[in-house]
Structures are given as structure tokens and as C-alpha cells.
Amino acid sequence: MKFEIDLTTHSPVYAQIMGQVKRAIAAGELNPGDQLPTVRQLAADLRINFNTVARAYRLLDEEGIISTQHGRGTYILERPPSKESERARRRQIVMLAEYLIGEAERLEIGPNEVREIVEDQVKTWEEEKNK
């Protein structure tokens, strides 16, 4: 898996790493038992602070998504039960919504315009699904 971060967004780097791991799991790119890069290696590859990666991994571990085994590495855990999976999916969407709102504020777009844009996109999405 190739990690990419965007330092120009309002989304914290640790949250970007977490989101990429979760999306890769949901897409089947990462499977239970797959090994992630070490904290030091990922920090060096992304040219970011070691503690940023450590925070992302710690939070993913707390969510039961990965397991870090001292001296052995960090691995993807078995998929969580559907209730936990649903909560994780919802948290991911909430994170994306928070990002959207932050970007809208930065671009000085008001709540009503954001709501209209999102509703239009959802309508288009539904139309595409029903084709």
C-alpha cells in the first residue's frame, strides 16, 4: 500500500493516515494479517514526524483495526463485527464531512450552499446507481 498525505488540507496528517488504512481495508487492498510499514519507516517515507505516525497507529489499534506487536510489526486485524464496522464507517463519513465543512469555511462558502451542493451530488449518485 502506498500512503500519500496532503499538507495543504485542514485534515490532520494522522487522520489522513488512518483514513487511508480504513479505505484500503474497505476496498480489499489490505486484508487481515497484512503487515503495515513500521512507524519509523512510514514517517521516513512520508517525511513527517515519527509521533504523527505513532498517533495514527495508536488510534487504529484502539479501534481494533490493527495490532502492533513489539519487535514483530503492525498487522491488520480480522474484520470487526458488523456493528463495530458500521460505527467505523460512520466515523469515517463524519471525518469526511468535517473536512468538507472546514474546506467550505476556508473558501467562504456558506452552509446553505454546501447543503445544496451535497444534495445535488447525492441526487446524481442515486441516479447513477439506478441506471
C-alpha positions as semicolon CSV with decimal commas, in nm:
position;residue;x (nm);y (nm);z (nm)
1;M;0,000;0,000;0,000
2;K;0,124;0,347;-0,093
3;F;0,047;0,620;0,158
4;E;0,005;0,979;0,039
5;I;-0,053;1,285;0,251
6;D;-0,168;1,632;0,160
7;L;-0,017;1,901;0,380
8;T;-0,238;2,171;0,225
9;T;-0,564;2,040;0,372
10;H;-0,722;2,111;0,708
11;S;-0,725;1,737;0,780
12;P;-0,452;1,636;1,027
13;V;-0,186;1,408;0,885
14;Y;-0,257;1,135;1,143
15;A;-0,625;1,138;1,036
16;Q;-0,523;1,111;0,670
17;I;-0,314;0,802;0,750
18;M;-0,599;0,648;0,948
19;G;-0,844;0,720;0,667
20;Q;-0,617;0,564;0,406
21;V;-0,578;0,245;0,610
22;K;-0,955;0,222;0,664
23;R;-1,031;0,285;0,296
24;A;-0,774;0,025;0,188
25;I;-0,934;-0,230;0,420
26;A;-1,284;-0,146;0,294
27;A;-1,164;-0,175;-0,067
28;G;-0,997;-0,509;-0,001
29;E;-0,648;-0,371;-0,068
30;L;-0,547;-0,460;0,288
31;N;-0,659;-0,786;0,442
32;P;-0,636;-0,941;0,788
33;G;-0,278;-1,042;0,854
34;D;-0,125;-0,791;0,613
35;Q;0,169;-0,601;0,760
36;L;0,190;-0,222;0,761
37;P;0,520;-0,035;0,742
38;T;0,689;0,033;1,073
39;V;0,622;0,369;1,233
40;R;0,978;0,481;1,162
41;Q;0,969;0,361;0,801
42;L;0,637;0,529;0,722
43;A;0,749;0,851;0,890
44;A;1,068;0,848;0,683
45;D;0,882;0,766;0,359
46;L;0,629;1,047;0,414
47;R;0,892;1,284;0,559
48;I;0,680;1,353;0,865
49;N;0,731;1,335;1,239
50;F;0,756;0,987;1,389
51;N;0,499;1,082;1,655
52;T;0,237;1,161;1,389
53;V;0,251;0,806;1,252
54;A;0,265;0,665;1,605
55;R;-0,054;0,855;1,690
56;A;-0,236;0,721;1,382
57;Y;-0,127;0,365;1,460
58;R;-0,220;0,401;1,829
59;L;-0,571;0,523;1,740
60;L;-0,616;0,246;1,481
61;D;-0,504;-0,003;1,746
62;E;-0,755;0,139;1,996
63;E;-1,028;0,099;1,734
64;G;-0,932;-0,266;1,691
65;I;-0,830;-0,224;1,327
66;I;-0,460;-0,305;1,367
67;S;-0,238;-0,473;1,621
68;T;0,115;-0,362;1,692
69;Q;0,333;-0,639;1,829
70;H;0,657;-0,507;1,977
71;G;0,950;-0,638;1,778
72;R;0,728;-0,812;1,519
73;G;0,542;-0,535;1,341
74;T;0,197;-0,391;1,283
75;Y;-0,074;-0,605;1,128
76;I;-0,430;-0,567;1,006
77;L;-0,671;-0,750;1,237
78;E;-0,969;-0,961;1,137
79;R;-1,261;-0,753;1,020
80;P;-1,457;-0,621;1,317
81;P;-1,811;-0,745;1,381
82;S;-2,068;-0,568;1,165
83;K;-2,186;-0,335;1,445
84;E;-1,830;-0,212;1,504
85;S;-1,772;-0,198;1,131
86;E;-2,080;0,022;1,090
87;R;-1,955;0,257;1,365
88;A;-1,613;0,277;1,197
89;R;-1,774;0,353;0,860
90;R;-1,988;0,624;1,020
91;R;-1,682;0,778;1,191
92;Q;-1,508;0,787;0,852
93;I;-1,802;0,968;0,690
94;V;-1,818;1,213;0,982
95;M;-1,445;1,283;0,935
96;L;-1,503;1,350;0,565
97;A;-1,797;1,579;0,645
98;E;-1,583;1,771;0,895
99;Y;-1,316;1,806;0,628
100;L;-1,576;1,931;0,377
101;I;-1,706;2,189;0,623
102;G;-1,353;2,307;0,704
103;E;-1,273;2,349;0,336
104;A;-1,605;2,526;0,274
105;E;-1,526;2,772;0,554
106;R;-1,180;2,829;0,410
107;L;-1,338;2,902;0,070
108;E;-1,602;3,121;0,237
109;I;-1,891;2,903;0,119
110;G;-2,194;2,919;0,346
111;P;-2,392;2,630;0,497
112;N;-2,685;2,665;0,258
113;E;-2,463;2,648;-0,049
114;V;-2,277;2,345;0,090
115;R;-2,608;2,174;0,166
116;E;-2,730;2,243;-0,189
117;I;-2,409;2,108;-0,342
118;V;-2,417;1,793;-0,129
119;E;-2,785;1,732;-0,206
120;D;-2,714;1,770;-0,579
121;Q;-2,427;1,523;-0,555
122;V;-2,639;1,272;-0,363
123;K;-2,916;1,306;-0,622
124;T;-2,665;1,245;-0,904
125;W;-2,522;0,948;-0,714
126;E;-2,871;0,797;-0,670
127;E;-2,950;0,847;-1,039
128;E;-2,624;0,676;-1,138
129;K;-2,696;0,383;-0,903
130;N;-3,044;0,337;-1,050
131;K;-2,925;0,318;-1,412
